[in-house]
Amino acid sequence: MENFRAGEDDLHFFFQKGIIKQPNGVLLFNHSGEADVTINMEPYHISPCTSIIIAPHSVFSLTDLTEDFKVSYFAFSNEILKEACYRLDSSFLIFLKKKKCYTQTDPQLIKITQMAFKICWILYNDKGNLLRDKIAKSLLQVIMLSIYSKVQQNQLEKSKKNSSRQEHLFKQFVSFVYTFCKTQRDVMFYAERLCISTRYLSVITKQIGRYSAKSIIDEIAVLEIKTTLQSTDLSVKEIAEMYNYPDQSSFARYFKKHTGLSPQQYRARL
């Protein structure tokens, strides 16, 4: 039995057979047309320039396809797959299990993939080549790692964009707290102001500010109260009203909870 096969096909055989359990692994690259497939009962829509990774012993079916659907294929034994993945990072092996289809948009990667499949086809027809299996293993690594590299790059770019957005939201949040903390100390108010959920706001503040949203609100509010106690002759009752507390007692409890001192004791220490 051959350790690998390569070529081009319209996959009508799979469309006619229905559900098939693949004994070997297969890499597919869609040149034209579209199709709907299932891999281990998970549905995928295949558009042009999509790479499909089917691991050995996967259950595969082709449920629909257009007349112009055509792919390059590289089928390989489990032994070649094991050798190709030997000593590769564990994250790559996790990727193989999770990422079964990837539509390529990078012209350079598309060109590399097309060339690699073409070389696989040439190698398969070169029956006299004594190193066919070893070269096939290397080609398998090239194709898979090219896909893996681009997926990782895209995920990194998305992560950076997400991080940048979180930093922007965090700065907006802190700015809003300084503006509204005299009357608003509830997390919900700021989340609604930012058009995000309270849970997401807490995620942002913990990741970037390392504290909960409520802790940051209280810290800024107490800082503002301290400034007012230091810089004005307003009575504690008047300051309580300024900061929208229902009464002087609740204001004093809030201040003491966060400073260990009553407003009068704090002023006396100045």
Secondary structure, 3 states (H helix, E strand, C coil): CCCEEEEEECCHHHHHHCCEECCCEEEEEEEECCEEEEECCEEEEECCCEEEEECCCCEEEEEEECCCCEEEEEEECHHHHHHHHCCCCHHHHHHHHHCCEEECCCHHHHHHHHHHHHHHHHHHHCCCCCCHHHHHHHHHHHHHHHHHHHHHHHHHHHHHHHHHHHHHHHHHHHHHHHHHCCCCCCHHHHHHHHCCCHHHHHHHHHHHHCCCHHHHHHHHHHHHHHHHHHHCCCCHHHHHHHCCCCCHHHHHHHHHHHHCCCHHHHHHHC
